[in-house]
Amino acid sequence: MAFAAPGEAAAGDHNAIYPPNGSRTVKKWIMAPLLAFALSPVHAQPLNVANWNDYIDPAVLADFTRETGIEVNYRTYDSDQEVYALLKQGEALDVVVPSTDNFGKLIREGLLRPYAAASLPGFEALEPLIMARVAGHDPTHEYGVPYLWGSIGLAVNVPQAEAALGGPVPNTWGLVFDKALLARLSACGVTLLDSANDVTSLLANYQGRSLGTAGEAYVSRVLEQLGRLRPHYRYIDSSRYVDDLGSGKLCVSMAWTGDALAAAAKGLPVKFMVPEEGSLVFVDILAIPAAAKNPEEAQAFIRYMLRPEVSARIARATYYQTPNARARQALEAEGGSVQAARLSADMFGYQAPREEVGKLIDDFWPRLLENRVGGR
């Protein structure tokens, strides 16, 4: 992740995401074998793909099967932690889409297979700033191809939040981290994403600190603060909040860009805000697990995703941003597309926590999810 400059976005206005110079998540298998057409050769084994929820155009999967004859079993997962666990336990997966937060760890632990990603057709069209971020984990570009990128912000049901606050909604992370504001908003419903490092990093940034340089004592205080705030959160989850915001069950949620912008585009009373303190930018990577049973088919899938017309279709469908410069140019030519937003050099770089700090966060997070941390 990386910190993005503040601003506010509405569907159809990509210049509003960042000032001038957005559930990725549901769990369980969604078994979606796509039948091959008679004109294509039929492959005996389907390709097992695991990705974030609402993070592809289903028609792209159908077209891939039509062209190649490769059936796709498509599943979704809830977090980087979940895909890490799936790979550690040897789940039969051929393609996964970890974020850059987790990508380097998966490489270091031997859970990903090198596949000479930089040699694939279309790799040269990937945005240089995106590739610079990926190179920090994969310097020779052997293990992954950027898929989509986006940011984390606040999704707000403005009428309800204004009613709870008795006035305009401030553009600040204080809506989910300030106890006084939370006390006023909790009756209409506030939620966090189930993303431990992101939430902790955003709270540290809100306090003017960096998670990457923070020590155990400071992070322990941050986690204690989250524990005290926990009674004010309706839940901590990365999939339910969009529908609940639209139906009036929530008024403020920490949110992925695409989820919030897609909800706004559907006419739901949801506004996506990038708080004035800044936000996190994520890049997700197409990777092949070391234990993949169908690595050649996996490469065929990734080559297909690298096509600019395919990347543009996925960006249109998901409301996330494409890392493919040719796809971005096509989206820009369409005019006013949020999916064509550019990553800018002034976005702060995410710094992973020190190992001992990461363990503190990992040990604390399950208790926070289950509301077993106590609060006052």
PyMOL commands that set and color helices and strands:
alter all, ss='L'
color gray80, all
select helices_A, chain A and resi 14-16+58-68+80-88+100-108+117-119+123-125+128-135+158-165+174-177+179-185+196-206+216-232+241-246+257-265+295-305+308-318+325-334+338-340+355-369
alter helices_A, ss='H'
color red, helices_A
select strands_A, chain A and resi 2-4+7-9+47-52+72-77+145-156+190-192+235-236+252-256+271-274+279-286+348-349
alter strands_A, ss='S'
color yellow, strands_A
deselect
rebuild
show_as cartoon
